[in-house]
Amino acid sequence: MRSAEQRNSIIMLKRNARDKALGFASPYLVNDHDVYTEATASEIVQRIAKEEWTSSRVLEAYIARSAMAQAEANCLTEVLYEDARKRAKELDTEFATTKTLQGPFHGVPFSIKDNYQIEGYNATTGLTAWANNPGKKDACICPYCNIPTFSISLFVARCSTQSCWCHHLREDQCTADNVRV
């Protein structure tokens, strides 16, 4: 068990890391960003396929919106903007070359609650006892959310009090038939 001082130190370090990452988000501009953030996943993919949009452009709108949400609601824990930007650039480069989408959610940004393990990232569900203990492998839902194969990886892990049904599936139950995206 950690002391109050240790917990407070962890909280301060995690918040500082989050705030630093948030500093790389541009401001949300309604006239520029709403077109992307109000589009459906299908529309995002269709517009990328038609070369009207890029994964990177869509992602930047979502990053700006998530930073705005954080300022208003304190809803983000792990902020993975740089990983998402790297993945979006990879998708854009590959699409420019092959003109082939990488799956049904190509370029669609998304977030994952921080109670799901993602390899290399904390999944604390808000508990400092689980901080600084990155996941060893992805939770069973991650492959069906297109990490990292189809989409933009993820751009944030968010914390909330809602529980999610897939959290209770055993690994052998995690098939495409059982997981709804």
KELOKE-219804 format. One line per 3 residues: number of its first residue (from 1); their letters; for each residue x, y, z of N, C-alpha, C, CB. Coordinates in steps of 0.02 Angstrom, whole numbers, plus 50000, padded with zeros to 5 digits. Glycine has a CB too. Layout:
BEGIN
NUM	A	X,Y,Z,X,Y,Z,X,Y,Z,X,Y,Z ~ ... .
This chain:
BEGIN
1	MRS	50042,49941,50000,50000,50000,50000,50044,50062,50000,49952,50000,50061 ~ 50026,50109,49960,50064,50171,49954,50042,50221,50006,50058,50200,49884 ~ 50089,50263,50026,50073,50316,50073,50036,50372,50036,50137,50343,50107 .
4	AEQ	50006,50417,50074,49971,50474,50044,50019,50516,50004,49938,50517,50099 ~ 50080,50523,50027,50130,50561,49991,50147,50528,49924,50194,50568,50034 ~ 50154,50462,49924,50168,50426,49862,50110,50433,49813,50182,50352,49876 .
7	RNS	50048,50425,49837,49990,50433,49794,49986,50503,49764,49925,50418,49833 ~ 49997,50553,49806,49995,50622,49781,50049,50635,49730,50002,50671,49839 ~ 50107,50606,49740,50162,50613,49692,50143,50581,49625,50226,50581,49719 .
10	IIM	50114,50522,49627,50092,50487,49566,50039,50529,49530,50064,50417,49583 ~ 49991,50554,49568,49938,50594,49539,49967,50656,49505,49886,50616,49593 ~ 50013,50690,49538,50044,50750,49510,50082,50734,49446,50090,50783,49562 .
13	LKR	50121,50680,49447,50160,50661,49388,50114,50642,49329,50206,50602,49404 ~ 50061,50604,49342,50015,50584,49290,49978,50646,49261,49963,50533,49317 ~ 49957,50691,49304,49923,50751,49280,49970,50795,49239,49895,50791,49340 .
16	NAR	50032,50801,49261,50081,50840,49224,50093,50810,49155,50147,50845,49262 ~ 50099,50744,49151,50109,50711,49086,50048,50722,49041,50122,50635,49096 ~ 49988,50716,49070,49927,50727,49031,49925,50799,49007,49865,50712,49074 .
19	DKA	49939,50846,49051,49936,50917,49032,49987,50934,48978,49946,50961,49093 ~ 50045,50903,48982,50097,50914,48931,50072,50890,48863,50163,50878,48951 ~ 50043,50831,48862,50016,50804,48799,49959,50848,48772,49991,50732,48809 .
22	LGF	49917,50871,48817,49861,50914,48796,49887,50980,48766,49815,50929,48855 ~ 49946,51001,48786,49975,51062,48760,49990,51059,48686,50038,51078,48797 ~ 49990,50999,48657,50004,50991,48586,49941,50988,48544,50045,50928,48575 .
25	ASP	49884,51002,48576,49820,51005,48540,49808,51076,48518,49762,50978,48584 ~ 49784,51084,48457,49765,51152,48435,49695,51168,48461,49768,51158,48357 ~ 49678,51231,48463,49611,51249,48487,49556,51222,48441,49604,51325,48494 .
28	YLV	49499,51207,48470,49443,51183,48430,49411,51242,48395,49391,51146,48475 ~ 49409,51238,48329,49380,51291,48288,49317,51264,48255,49431,51317,48233 ~ 49261,51289,48278,49196,51262,48255,49192,51260,48179,49139,51305,48284 .
31	NDH	49209,51314,48146,49203,51317,48073,49249,51267,48038,49218,51387,48048 ~ 49305,51251,48067,49353,51205,48036,49343,51132,48057,49423,51227,48052 ~ 49325,51122,48120,49326,51055,48148,49258,51019,48149,49352,51058,48216 .
34	DVY	49204,51057,48153,49138,51024,48159,49123,50976,48102,49084,51077,48163 ~ 49145,50993,48043,49132,50950,47985,49158,50879,47997,49163,50979,47922 ~ 49214,50873,48032,49244,50808,48047,49212,50775,48108,49319,50815,48058 .
37	TEA	49205,50814,48161,49182,50785,48224,49107,50770,48224,49198,50830,48281 ~ 49070,50799,48178,48999,50784,48174,48983,50731,48121,48960,50847,48158 ~ 49034,50709,48086,49025,50657,48035,49019,50589,48069,49084,50657,47984 .
40	TAS	48982,50545,48037,48978,50476,48062,49043,50439,48044,48917,50439,48032 ~ 49054,50383,48075,49113,50342,48058,49111,50324,47984,49116,50279,48102 ~ 49054,50305,47960,49047,50287,47889,49065,50345,47843,48975,50263,47873 .
43	EIV	49042,50404,47861,49056,50463,47820,49131,50478,47821,49016,50524,47844 ~ 49163,50472,47879,49235,50483,47882,49271,50437,47835,49261,50473,47955 ~ 49256,50373,47838,49289,50324,47795,49275,50338,47722,49267,50252,47814 .
46	QRI	49213,50354,47705,49195,50368,47635,49232,50429,47609,49119,50379,47629 ~ 49238,50481,47649,49273,50541,47626,49348,50530,47620,49259,50599,47673 ~ 49375,50489,47663,49446,50472,47656,49455,50431,47592,49471,50431,47718 .
49	AKE	49410,50384,47579,49415,50343,47519,49410,50385,47456,49359,50290,47520 ~ 49370,50439,47458,49363,50483,47400,49419,50535,47397,49296,50519,47403 ~ 49465,50531,47444,49522,50578,47449,49500,50650,47462,49562,50575,47385 .
52	EWT	49442,50658,47492,49418,50724,47513,49450,50743,47580,49341,50726,47517 ~ 49460,50694,47623,49489,50703,47689,49549,50658,47696,49437,50690,47745 ~ 49590,50672,47747,49644,50627,47766,49633,50605,47838,49714,50661,47757 .
55	SSR	49663,50550,47856,49659,50526,47925,49688,50578,47972,49696,50459,47933 ~ 49742,50609,47952,49775,50659,47994,49731,50720,48006,49841,50682,47962 ~ 49696,50743,47955,49653,50801,47963,49594,50785,48010,49627,50825,47894 .
58	VLE	49566,50727,48001,49511,50706,48045,49536,50701,48117,49481,50637,48022 ~ 49593,50670,48125,49621,50661,48192,49632,50728,48227,49686,50623,48188 ~ 49660,50777,48192,49674,50841,48224,49610,50874,48249,49709,50888,48174 .
61	AYI	49555,50866,48213,49491,50893,48237,49470,50858,48301,49437,50885,48183 ~ 49478,50792,48303,49459,50754,48363,49506,50769,48422,49460,50679,48348 ~ 49568,50780,48408,49615,50798,48461,49594,50866,48491,49688,50802,48435 .
64	ARS	49580,50914,48448,49558,50979,48473,49494,50973,48514,49547,51028,48414 ~ 49448,50932,48491,49385,50923,48527,49397,50888,48594,49335,50882,48485 ~ 49441,50840,48596,49454,50804,48659,49488,50851,48709,49498,50742,48646 .
67	AMA	49531,50894,48686,49563,50943,48731,49512,50991,48759,49619,50981,48694 ~ 49464,51011,48718,49411,51054,48741,49368,51018,48793,49367,51077,48681 ~ 49353,50955,48780,49314,50915,48828,49351,50909,48894,49298,50846,48800 .
70	QAE	49416,50898,48891,49456,50893,48952,49453,50957,48992,49529,50876,48935 ~ 49458,51014,48958,49455,51078,48993,49388,51089,49028,49468,51135,48944 ~ 49335,51062,48998,49268,51071,49026,49249,51018,49077,49218,51073,48971 .
73	ANC	49274,50956,49068,49248,50901,49109,49300,50859,49144,49207,50857,49066 ~ 49364,50873,49134,49418,50833,49166,49406,50758,49153,49421,50848,49242 ~ 49401,50739,49090,49380,50672,49071,49434,50628,49043,49325,50676,49022 .
76	LTE	49495,50652,49036,49548,50613,49004,49600,50591,49055,49582,50653,48949 ~ 49627,50531,49044,49681,50507,49086,49744,50502,49044,49663,50437,49117 ~ 49753,50448,49008,49811,50441,48964,49796,50476,48898,49828,50365,48952 .
79	VLY	49839,50521,48878,49829,50558,48815,49882,50534,48766,49834,50637,48827 ~ 49859,50503,48713,49903,50469,48666,49904,50503,48597,49882,50396,48658 ~ 49904,50568,48598,49901,50605,48535,49959,50588,48488,49900,50679,48549 .
82	EDA	50019,50585,48514,50076,50575,48469,50074,50506,48436,50142,50583,48508 ~ 50054,50455,48473,50046,50389,48443,49993,50390,48389,50029,50336,48497 ~ 49938,50425,48403,49883,50429,48355,49906,50467,48292,49822,50463,48386 .
85	RKR	49943,50521,48302,49968,50559,48245,50015,50516,48202,50005,50622,48268 ~ 50056,50479,48234,50102,50435,48197,50062,50384,48156,50150,50398,48245 ~ 50011,50354,48187,49970,50305,48151,49930,50337,48094,49922,50270,48200 .
88	AKE	49904,50397,48106,49866,50431,48054,49911,50446,47994,49836,50496,48080 ~ 49972,50467,48008,50019,50481,47953,50035,50417,47914,50084,50512,47981 ~ 50044,50361,47951,50056,50297,47918,49997,50279,47872,50067,50240,47970 .
91	LDT	49936,50288,47898,49877,50273,47857,49873,50317,47796,49813,50281,47898 ~ 49888,50381,47805,49886,50428,47748,49938,50410,47695,49897,50500,47771 ~ 49998,50394,47718,50051,50376,47672,50034,50312,47634,50118,50367,47710 .
94	EFA	50011,50262,47670,49993,50199,47637,49935,50208,47589,49976,50146,47690 ~ 49885,50246,47609,49827,50257,47565,49847,50296,47503,49772,50294,47603 ~ 49891,50344,47510,49914,50383,47452,49949,50339,47401,49961,50440,47475 .
97	TTK	49982,50287,47426,50019,50241,47383,49974,50187,47353,50076,50209,47421 ~ 49932,50157,47395,49894,50098,47374,49822,50112,47355,49895,50047,47429 ~ 49795,50169,47379,49724,50185,47370,49679,50131,47400,49707,50194,47295 .
100	TLQ	49705,50097,47451,49668,50043,47485,49658,50062,47558,49706,49976,47478 ~ 49596,50059,47580,49581,50072,47650,49604,50013,47692,49506,50086,47661 ~ 49625,50027,47753,49647,49975,47799,49590,49955,47845,49708,49999,47840 .
103	GPF	49538,49928,47818,49483,49903,47857,49425,49952,47861,49506,49888,47926 ~ 49371,49930,47892,49308,49968,47892,49310,50032,47934,49253,49925,47917 ~ 49359,50040,47977,49363,50100,48019,49426,50140,48004,49361,50081,48092 .
106	HGV	49451,50134,47943,49511,50170,47922,49504,50244,47937,49525,50158,47846 ~ 49549,50270,47979,49550,50341,47993,49500,50367,48043,49540,50377,47932 ~ 49462,50323,48074,49412,50345,48123,49444,50347,48193,49350,50297,48122 .
109	PFS	49450,50407,48222,49478,50412,48289,49429,50384,48341,49496,50485,48306 ~ 49456,50360,48396,49413,50336,48450,49452,50337,48515,49386,50265,48436 ~ 49416,50332,48569,49447,50328,48635,49426,50263,48667,49428,50389,48680 .
112	IKD	49465,50243,48716,49451,50181,48752,49454,50197,48827,49503,50124,48734 ~ 49406,50172,48863,49407,50182,48936,49471,50154,48965,49346,50148,48969 ~ 49494,50185,49017,49559,50164,49045,49553,50103,49090,49589,50221,49083 .
115	NYQ	49498,50067,49087,49496,50003,49122,49513,49945,49074,49428,49992,49154 ~ 49526,49961,49011,49548,49910,48963,49623,49915,48955,49513,49919,48895 ~ 49655,49859,48958,49728,49860,48950,49746,49869,48877,49759,49795,48976 .
118	IEG	49793,49913,48866,49823,49924,48801,49897,49916,48812,49805,49996,48771 ~ 49927,49873,48773,49998,49858,48783,50039,49922,48786,50024,49813,48726 ~ 50077,49929,48840,50121,49986,48848,50092,50047,48883,50146,50006,48783 .
121	YNA	50027,50044,48900,49994,50101,48931,49960,50080,48996,49943,50132,48883 ~ 49952,50129,49040,49918,50117,49104,49843,50106,49093,49929,50174,49152 ~ 49815,50062,49132,49743,50050,49134,49724,50052,49208,49722,49982,49100 .
124	TTG	49716,50111,49235,49709,50119,49307,49638,50121,49332,49743,50181,49328 ~ 49590,50134,49290,49521,50148,49310,49519,50200,49367,49485,50084,49331 ~ 49567,50244,49367,49569,50297,49416,49602,50279,49482,49502,50320,49429 .
127	LTA	49633,50221,49486,49664,50199,49549,49740,50208,49545,49647,50125,49563 ~ 49767,50246,49591,49840,50258,49591,49879,50194,49603,49859,50310,49643 ~ 49848,50145,49635,49882,50081,49648,49901,50046,49582,49839,50035,49691 .
130	WAN	49864,50061,49529,49877,50029,49464,49917,50073,49417,49812,50010,49431 ~ 49937,50131,49440,49976,50178,49398,50046,50152,49388,49977,50248,49429 ~ 50076,50173,49334,50145,50155,49317,50156,50080,49311,50192,50183,49370 .
133	NPG	50105,50046,49288,50108,49974,49276,50075,49961,49208,50072,49934,49334 ~ 50112,49976,49154,50082,49971,49087,50057,49901,49071,50132,49992,49035 ~ 50005,49899,49030,49977,49835,49008,50029,49793,48971,49917,49846,48964 .
136	KKD	50025,49729,48981,50072,49682,48948,50047,49662,48879,50082,49620,48991 ~ 49981,49664,48870,49952,49650,48804,49884,49684,48799,49944,49572,48792 ~ 49859,49690,48739,49795,49724,48728,49737,49682,48755,49785,49737,48654 .
139	ACI	49687,49717,48782,49625,49684,48802,49593,49654,48740,49576,49735,48837 ~ 49550,49605,48751,49520,49570,48694,49481,49615,48648,49476,49515,48720 ~ 49455,49670,48672,49415,49714,48629,49459,49754,48581,49374,49762,48671 .
142	CPY	49521,49765,48597,49563,49809,48558,49570,49790,48484,49631,49812,48588 ~ 49579,49726,48468,49584,49709,48397,49521,49726,48358,49600,49636,48389 ~ 49463,49725,48391,49401,49740,48357,49388,49815,48355,49343,49705,48392 .
145	CNI	49428,49854,48391,49426,49927,48387,49481,49951,48340,49434,49959,48456 ~ 49513,49904,48306,49562,49921,48255,49628,49947,48283,49534,49972,48209 ~ 49649,49922,48339,49714,49941,48366,49763,49888,48346,49712,49951,48444 .
148	PTF	49816,49903,48313,49828,49964,48275,49812,49954,48201,49900,49987,48283 ~ 49784,49898,48183,49779,49878,48113,49740,49927,48069,49747,49813,48109 ~ 49679,49946,48087,49638,49982,48041,49635,50057,48053,49570,49955,48042 .
151	SIS	49628,50076,48113,49609,50145,48127,49668,50188,48145,49558,50147,48182 ~ 49656,50237,48184,49708,50284,48205,49733,50263,48273,49682,50357,48204 ~ 49739,50201,48285,49756,50180,48353,49704,50212,48396,49829,50200,48374 .
154	LFV	49725,50247,48446,49679,50282,48488,49711,50347,48506,49660,50241,48550 ~ 49672,50394,48525,49704,50457,48542,49699,50473,48616,49673,50512,48503 ~ 49653,50443,48652,49651,50452,48725,49624,50390,48758,49609,50514,48744 .
157	ARC	49642,50380,48818,49606,50333,48860,49567,50377,48908,49654,50282,48898 ~ 49505,50361,48919,49466,50405,48962,49440,50365,49022,49408,50437,48924 ~ 49428,50400,49073,49405,50370,49135,49333,50390,49146,49449,50390,49195 .
160	STQ	49291,50342,49164,49223,50359,49184,49199,50305,49232,49176,50365,49122 ~ 49141,50316,49260,49116,50268,49308,49074,50213,49276,49075,50303,49360 ~ 49063,50218,49211,49023,50167,49178,49065,50103,49170,48997,50192,49109 .
163	SCW	49033,50047,49178,49069,49984,49164,49051,49963,49094,49051,49929,49216 ~ 49092,49920,49065,49081,49900,48996,49075,49825,48992,49139,49925,48951 ~ 49031,49801,48952,49014,49730,48949,49073,49687,48927,48957,49719,48903 .
166	CHH	49114,49710,48883,49169,49668,48857,49222,49655,48910,49201,49700,48796 ~ 49226,49698,48960,49275,49689,49013,49267,49621,49046,49267,49745,49065 ~ 49207,49593,49043,49192,49531,49077,49201,49469,49033,49123,49533,49104 .
169	LRE	49218,49478,48970,49228,49421,48926,49296,49390,48939,49223,49442,48853 ~ 49298,49324,48939,49362,49289,48942,49395,49295,48874,49353,49214,48963 ~ 49461,49288,48872,49497,49295,48809,49471,49247,48755,49572,49284,48820 .
172	DQC	49453,49186,48775,49429,49138,48725,49359,49155,48699,49428,49068,48755 ~ 49325,49202,48732,49259,49224,48709,49264,49283,48661,49216,49241,48768 ~ 49322,49312,48655,49330,49373,48615,49339,49355,48542,49390,49413,48640 .
175	TAD	49284,49349,48509,49285,49336,48438,49245,49392,48404,49256,49266,48420 ~ 49250,49396,48340,49213,49448,48304,49138,49440,48315,49228,49445,48229 ~ 49114,49378,48326,49043,49367,48338,49019,49396,48404,49028,49293,48335 .
178	NVR	49064,49398,48454,49045,49422,48520,49057,49496,48531,49082,49384,48571 ~ 49097,49527,48491,49116,49596,48502,49081,49640,48451,49193,49605,48499 ~ 49044,49688,48475,49011,49735,48431,49050,49800,48432,48937,49747,48452 .
181	V	49065,49827,48374,49102,49890,48370,49053,49945,48354,49159,49886,48317 .
